[in-house]
């Protein structure tokens, strides 16, 4: 870790040198750099005056030449953030910010995700990416590091996505088609426009694929509507509606090292017999009212609701889950008249109600295994005995406040805090002579402070530091999944607590057409929630580790050497290890794992991307990503007494090269954009993700070799 700090110091010194006044004897092009505003901190801030690490991605980085299927396509450019594309339509991407989220068995864990102001992260800390269609996203803001002082539970980082704005025409129609390897088809239609003071963006899409692996087919439909209206000079209203329906998303599960290396497309017969996968239907919507009460005060209130139903088949169980959730988010902000102080107060109220039933999974009839496709698998799955029938409720309340003070020219101080109280309640409906009432309640509360300081050396060059805190409660799934099979909630599982100290420098050097960001941090996590599996089931259970520590370094440089070309370089280093963690072996002996790496977190990652865009519409980009080797289990190898080779517990390092090429031309009201791409150009054999501590060393989720896609979109503006 010491050499990372030395490297950081060298870069700081180099940057300071760049920040000096350029040599006036040479001819430099000078550029007016407008301030970049981010809103994820819940108070609009220029990026260069925010004393936290943050990134902003625009429409070209999100959509230009991309298949718009996975967050991994977009967020790979952000140092400190790793998206593992699991190539598993049932499980979705695993998103990791500074090591937080690496343990998620499905969906996203430990991070706060928002789409147009509507939380995708539920009150218990789980988040699903189903409702995100990147083809409709224009902006993604990322805050790296714990942010519970603003967002409460499961805020090890924040990802805020915003739907594109409508064009200034009454009606624009945008058909879109995407075809690719492994039977990939995505068809989409969008209608958007502006009428008076109201704009709208509406779209529907359907995505189907056979998948790179066996038993990995997907059928998903998505609809999105965003209406924005300036109802008065001081008040703006935004209404959002999303719907997602997936009749089937199959789960090929994981493989051991030898099978993943030799037959990466393979899915175990046992997995197919059990019909592993899910059916999901979800709708969500909300209304946000933002009002300027006076020249110095602003109020924003969001009310939202989510309804989700799912049938999830894993080898051990069939889970029938119905969820209703919703809440209210409010922020009141302003300035102190005559003082260089801005303030913000607010509160979030969240509620989640689940009805969960779990049955034994008796699988498919023997004569139907490998003969059924899609939704027919779920129609023929045989349910066994009822194992669980309970209501699960989560109620969260979180008032917060934040203060920004500029005590002297160039200096900005931030202080904030939030108190959260989460009440978990389980009502057991499966009560028999041999199965007692396991109803129960757990209350978890936390105060989360944060402090930040920033000094602007010049208007476009800043140094910063911060102290931030976070916490994560166990989810209802983690609390309810007990190895003994008993209902109710696990009484021994505790929330994890995060403390982080960070320092860095960021800036834009107009004379050199260069922007950069550097940060170093130390983060400790007490009672980290660690996943594991046991004999006879693919189900994931959880236990607490005593303490872990992550020392990290992040560097990003964006350089525009000449007009039309953009070079992006990023480096991430994470030294994520257990400081105190005792594990009990099957023999009853206990072993201390202090000094071992936390599994699932690559120690190093390097990204390089070169993008070109010509004045006449031709564009292209090449991206190179290298990911270091990392361990797959807590033991960092075989457990004591196990003679399995060490390499079976390591996900090997890999380098992936991707290419994109497209052409966009406009003829009056019609725009034609045609593009294509090659993923994994060098046809490298690698595993894109792992499941930490998986049973029988089946950690690995293989990624495809060289594959292709082609897309076309035809926007046509009416009445422009």
N, C-alpha and C positions, 0 to 999 in steps of 0.2 A: 504493500500500500504506500510505503514511503516514496517509491519512485513516481507514483501517480501525483503526489503533492508537488514533487520536484518538477514534473512535466507541466503541471498547472501553473507553477510559478514562472517557468520559462515562457509559457504562452502569455501570461499576464504581462511580463516584461516586454515581450514582443509587441503586444497590443498597445501598451502605453507608448512604445516608440512610434507605432503607427499613428497614435492619437496626437502626436505633436504637429505643429503647423507645417504644412507641406512646403517644399522648396519653391519659393515664388519665382525663381529664375527659369523654372520649367513650365510648360503649358499643360495644365491639368483641366479636364472637363469638370465643372462644378455642378452639383445636383441639389435640387430642393427636395428634401426627404420629408414627406408628410408624416405626422405622428400616426402610429399604428395603435388603434384602440382595441382593448379586449374587455369583455363583459363577464367572463367566467368568475372573476373575483366578486361578483354581485354588486360591484360599483364600477362604472366605466373608468378604465385606467389606461393611459398610454403605456405601451409595452415596456418602454425604456425607463419608466418611473415606478415599475412594479418590483418590489424587493423579493420576488420569488421567481423560480424558473418557469417560464411559460413559452409556449409555441403557438403559432397561428398558421393555418394552412388555408389557402384560397381555392377558388374553383378550378383553376388550371392544375394545381397539384392534386386535387381530389378526383377530377373527372377526365381530364384531357388524355385520351388514348388508353384509358383504363377500362377493364371489364366491369368495374363497380360492383364486385361481388363480396369483397372482404376488406375489413379495416386494415389488414396487413398490407394491401397495395399502397395505402396512403401514409400510414403512421410509421412505416419503416424509416422514413427520413428523420424522425424525431429521436435524438439520443436520450437514453434513459428510459425509453419505452420500447418494449418488444411485443409484437403481436404474433402468436403462434397460430398459423393456419393449420388446424388439425385435420383438414380434409375429411371431416366427419360431419355430415349435415345435421345429425342429431345433437351434437355437442356444441358446435359453433366455435368461433375463435376464442383463444385464451389471451387476454390482454394483461400485460405485466408492466407496471410502472415502478421502477426502482426496486424490483423484486416483489412488490405487492401484487397479488393476483395469480402468482405462479401455481398456487395450490388448488385453483378452482377445478372441480371435477367436470363442470359443464357451465356454459355461459360465462359471465364475468363476475369476479368476486373481489371485494376490497376497494372498488373504485366507484366514484360517482359519475354516472353518465346522464346527460340530459339531451333531449331533442326538442328544439324550439321552446325551451323553458319547462318542458314536462319531464319529470324524472323518469328515466328508464330503470334506475336502481330502486328496488322496493324498500320498504321500511326495515326489513330484516337484513338488508345488505346484498341481496342477489340482484343481478341485472341480466337481461336478455337483449340480444342484438337484433331480434326478428324484425322489429319495426323500422330498422334503418335500411334505406335504399340509397346508396351513395350517389346514384344518378340524379337525385333531387337535392343533394347537399351542396351548399355553396361555401361553407365556412366551418372549420373545426378549430376550437381553442382547447389547449391542453395546459393544465397546471400540474407540475410534477412535484410530488412530495405530499405529506399529510396536510389535509385541509379541513379537518373536523371543526376548526374554529368558525367556519362558514357553512359547512354542509353536514356536520354531524357524523352519524354512523357510516362506516365503510367508505371513508374519503381519503384513502392513501394516495389519491390523485384525482383529478377532475378532467373529464372529456365532455365538452359542450359542442353539440352539433346544431347547425342552423340551416333550415331549408332555403333554397335559392329564392331570390327576389323575382317578381314578375316584371316583364318588359313593359314599356310605356305604350302599349297598343291594346285595344279592347280584347283581342283574341289571338292567341298564337297556338298552333297545333304542332306537336312534336312526336311523331312516330319514331320508334327506336327498335332495332333488332341486333341481337348478339348471338353468334354461333361459335362453338369451340370444341376442343377435344373432349372425349369421354361423354359424348352426347349432350354437351351443354347447349341449352337454348334459353334465351331471355328475350321476351317481347314486352314492349312497354309503350304506353301512349300517355301523353301529357297535354293538358290544356291550361294555359295561363295567360294572364292579361291584367290590365288596369282599366277600371271604369270609374271616372270621377276620382273620389278620394279613397276608393277601395280597390285592392288588388287581390288576386287569387292565384293559387298554384294547385292544380289537381292532377293526379296521375294514378294509373293502375299498371301493374306489371305481373308477369308470371315467369318463374324460373324453374326449369327442369334439367336434370342431369342424371346420367347413369353412375357418375362418380368414378374416380380413379381406381378405387378398391371395390372388391366384391361386396355385395350387401351394403351399398352406399348411395342408393338412389334418393332423389329429392323431387318433390313437387311443392312449390311455394307460390302463393299469390299475395300481393301486397297492394294496398290502396292508401293514398295520402291526400289530404286536403289542408291547405293553410290559407286563411283569409286574414288580410291585414287592412284595417280601416282607420283613417284619421278622422274620428268622429267629431272632433272639435280642434281648434288650434292648440289646445293644451293636452288633449287626451287621445291616446292611440289604443285600439283594441286589436288583439290577435287571437284568432280561434284556430285550433288545431284538431285534426281527427286523423287517426291512423288505424288501419285494420290489417291483420295478417292471418292467413289461413294456410296450413300445411297438412294435407291429408296423409302424407307420409314423409318422414325423414329418417332413413335407416342408419343404424349404428354398426359399423364394421369392427368396433372395439380395437384393442391393442394386441401387439405381438411381442414375442421374445426377440432377442437380438438376432439369432440365427435365421429365424423365419423372416423377420423384417428385411434383412440383408439379401436373402435369397428369393423370397416370394412376397414382395411388398404389397401386391394386389390382394393377397389372400385374406379371407375372413374365416375364422374357425367355424366348423360345422355346428358346434355347440351354440355359438352365437346366433347362427341362422335358425336353428331349431327353436330357440327361445324368442325369435322374432324381435330382436333388439332394435329399438328405435322409438319414435314418438309421433303422435298426432297432436298438433297444437292449433288453437284458434285464440286470437287475442284482438281486442279493440281497446283503444284508449283515446282520450280527448281532453281538451282543456281550453280555458279562456284566460287570457292575460290582459289586464287593464293597466296601462302605464299613464300616469297623469302628472303634469307639471303643476304643482299647487301654487308655487310662486317662482320668482326668478332663482331662488336658492334651494327650493325644496321639491322633492319628487317622490311619488308613491307608486309602487308597483305591486299588484296582487294577482296571483295565479291560483285558479281552482281547477283540479284535474281528477280524472277517474280512470281506472284500468279494470278490465274484465278479461280473465284468461282461463281457458280450460285445456287440459292436457291429459293424454293417455300415454304413459311412459312405460315401456317394457325393457327391463334389464333381466339378466339370467335368473336372479333370485326372486324378483317381485314384478308384479304389474301394478303400477301406481295410477290411480284415477284422482286427478287433482282439479279442483275448481277454486279460482281465486277472484276476489273482489278487493280492489285497493283504491286509494285516493288520498287527497290531501289538499292543503292550502299552504301556499308560499307567499310571504309578504316581506317587502323591503321598503323602508322609509328612510330617505337620505337627504342630506342638505349640507349647507355651509354655515359657519358662524360668522355673522356680519362683522366685518372689520378685523377678523382674525384669519390667519392662514391655516384654517382647520376645516376638514370635511368629516362628516360623521355618517353613520349608518346604523340603524337598528331594525330588527325584524324577528320573525318567528316562522317556524315550519311546524305544521301539524300533519302527521302521516298515520294512516290506518291500513291494515292489511288483514283480510279474513280469508282463510283457506279451509276447504273441506277436503280432507285427505282420506282415501281408502287404499289399502294395499292388500293384494291377493298373492297367493303362491302362483308362480308362473309355471304352468304345466306344459307350455310350449305348443308347437304346432303338431297336428297328427303326422306320424312318420311318413305317410304317403304324400304329404303336401310340402315337405321340406324341399326347397330348391325348385318348386314348381309354381309358386305364387309370386306375384309382383305387387309393389305399392301397397295401397290401402287394403287389398285382399288379405295381406298378412295379419293385419289387426282384426279383421272380421273373423278370422279362423283361430286366433289365439285362444287357448283354453285357460280359463281362470280356475285356480284351485281354491283352497280354504281362505277365508277372510282373515288377514293377519292384523290389520289396523283399521280403525274407523274413528277418526277424531276431527274436531274443529280446532284450528290453530289461529290465534289472533295476535297481532302486534299493533301496539299503539305507541307512537312516538311523538314527543313534544320537545322542540328545541328553540328557545329564544337565543338571540345572538346580538352582538354589537361590535362595531369596528370604528376606529378613529385614525384619521390621517392628519399629521401635523408637519408643517414646513417651517421649522424654527429659524432657519437661516438660508440664504441663497444656495441652492444646490442640494440641500439636505431634506430628506423626506423620511419621516418616522411613521410606522404603522403599529397599531396595537389592537387586538381583537380577542374575543372570547365567546364561548357558547356553552350553555348547559343543556345536556340531553338526558331525557328519561325515557327508556323503552320498557314497556310492559309486555311480556310474552305470556300467553295463556293457552293451555291445551285442555279440551273437554273430551274425555274418552267416552265413546259410545259403544265400545266392544267390551262388555262386562259380563263375565260368566263365572261359574264356580271356580274354574282354574285360572281365570284371567281377571284379577281385581281391577278396580277403578284406578287408573293411573293419571287422572286429571291433575293438573298442577299449574303453578304460576311462577314466573321468574321476573324480577325487576332488575334492570341494569341501568346505571346512570353514570354520567361522566361530565366533568368540566374540562373544556379544551381551550387553552389559551394559545395565542401566537403573537410574535413580535417580529418586526422587520425594520431594517434601516437601509437607505440607499443614498448614495452621493453621486451627483452628476458632475463628472469631471468637465465635460462639455455638454451642450444640449443633446448630443448623439452618442455619448459615451458615459457609462455608469458602472459603479461597483456597488455590490449589495451583500447583505447578510440577513439571515433570519433564523428564528427558533420557532418550530411548528410542532404541533401535537396532533395525534389522531387516535381513534379507537375503532374496533370492529367487534360487534357482538356476533356470537354464533347465529347462523340463520336458522329458521324453523326446521329446515331439512337436516342441518347439522345437529341441532338439538334433538330432533325426533329419531334420527338414525342411531340406534343403540345396538351394540353387538349382541346383547342378551335378548333382543327382539321385543323387549317390553315397550309398551306405549308411553305416552307422556313425553316429558323432556328430560334429557340427561342432566342430572343435578351437579355433575362434576365439571362440566365444560364451562370455561370462563371466557370473557371477552379479552381480546388482545389490545395492548396499549403501545402506541408508537410515539417516539420522541426523535426529533430531527434537528440538526444544526447544519446550516448551509452557508457558503460564501461563493461569490462569483463576480463575473464581469460580463457586460453585454454592450453592444454598440453597433452603429452603422457609420462606416467611414466613407462618406460620399466621394471624396477625392479619389478613392481607390475602388469604388463600386463594390464594396464588401460589407457584409454584415456577419456578426459572430456572436457566439454565446459560450461562456465557460462557467462551469459550476463544480464545486467539490462539496461533499456532504458526509456526515456520519449519522446513521439512523439506527436506533435500537428498538427492538420489539420485545415486550415482555408478554409471556403466555401466548406465544404465537400458535395459531390453530394449524395443526399438521394432519394431512389426510393419510389414511392407511386402509388396506383391505385385509380380509380374513378368508380362510378356506371356504369354498363352496358358493361364493357369491361374487358378483362384480360390484356390489354396493360399496360405497365409500363411507368410512367412519372417521371420527376426528378425536384428537387429543391435544393437550396444550404442551408446548415446549417451554422450558423455564425462561430462556432469554436468547435472542439472536441479535446480531449486529451486522449492518451493511455499510461499508465504506465505499463511496462511489465517486467517479469522475465522469463528467460529460462535456464534450466539445462539439460545437457545430460551427461551420463556416459556409457562408453562401457568397459566391463571387460571380460577378457579371463582367468577364474580361472585355467583351465587345458586345454590341447590341445584338440581341437575339439568343445569346448563349448564357446559360446559367449552370454553374458548377456547385454542387452541394456535397460537403464532406461531413461525416459525423462519426464520433467515437464514443463508446460507452464502456466503462469499466465498473464492475461490481464485485466486491469482496464480501460475500454474504455468507456468514458462518454462524454456527451455534456457539453460544457462550456458556450456556448451562442447559443440558438436556439429558435426562436419564430415561432410558427405555428398558422395560422389563422384557426379558426373553421368554420363550415358551418354557424353558427349564425353570423359570422363577428367578434366575439371576438378573441383576440389573447392570447395565453398561452405560457409562458416561460418554456422550458424543460431542463434548465440547471440542471445538477446533475443526469439526467437520463442516463442509460446505452445505448450505441449504440446497436441496435438490431442485432441479427445474429452472435454475437461474444461470445463464451463461456468463462467465467471468468477464468476457470481452466481446464486443461486437463493433464492426466497422461497416460503414455505409458510404458509398460513393455514387453520385448520380450526375450525369451530364444531360442537359436538356437544351434543345434548339427549337426556335420558332421563327420562320421567315415572315417577311411583310406580306407575302402573297398566300399565306395559309398553310404551308407545309410545316409540320412539326415532327419531332422525334425525341426519344430519350433512351439512354442506356443506364441501367442501375446495376450496381454490384454490391452484394451483401455477404460479409463473412461473419459467421457465428462460431464462437469458440466451443470446445467440448465442455460438457457439464455432467454432473452426477445425476442419477435417477432415483436414488433412495437415501434415507437418512444415514445409513451406515457408510455411504460412499464406497460401496462394494459389498461383498458377501457378509452376512451376519456371522458372528463368532460360531465356529463349528461347521460352517458351510464352505466347501471347497470349489464352488462355482467360480470360473475365471472372472477376473476383475472387469475385463472388457464388456461383459454382459450387463454391467451396471453403469455404463458410460454412453451418453449420446455423443457420437463423434462430431468433430468440427466439420463445417461445410462452407462452401462458397457457391453462391447462386448468382447468375447473370440473367437479367431480363431486358428485352428490347421492346420499344413501342414506336410506331410510325403512323402518321395520319395526315390527312389533307382536309382543310375546311375552306370552302369557297361560298360566296354569297352572290346571288343573282336577284336583285330587287327584293321582294318579300321572302324568297326561298333561300335557305342555307342548306348546303349539303356537306356533311362531314362523314368521311370514311376512314376507318383506322383498323389496325391489326397489331398483334403482339405475339411474342414468343416468350414463354416463361421457362426458366431453367435451360437456357440456350445450350449449355455445355453438357446437358443430360446427366447431371450429377445424381448419384444414388445417395439419399440422405433421409433422415427422419425429421419432419418438420415440428414435431412436438412429442412430449412424453407425459405419462400419467405418473406422478411421484408415488413411490412406495406401492406400486401395483403388485397384486398377488402373483406368485410363480414367475416373477421377473418379467411379466408382460408389460413393459413400460412404454413400448415404442409405437408411434403413430406415423407410418411412412408417408412421405411426400411424393408426388408424381415426378417422372422424368420430364424430358422436353415435351411441351404441349403448346397449343396455339389457340388464338381466338381472333374473330373478325367482327367488327361492328359498323353499323351505319345509323345515322340519325338525320332527320329531314325537317328541321323547324321551318314553319311557314307562318308568316305574320299577316293577319287580316286587319285592314283598316289602319295600317301604320302610316 
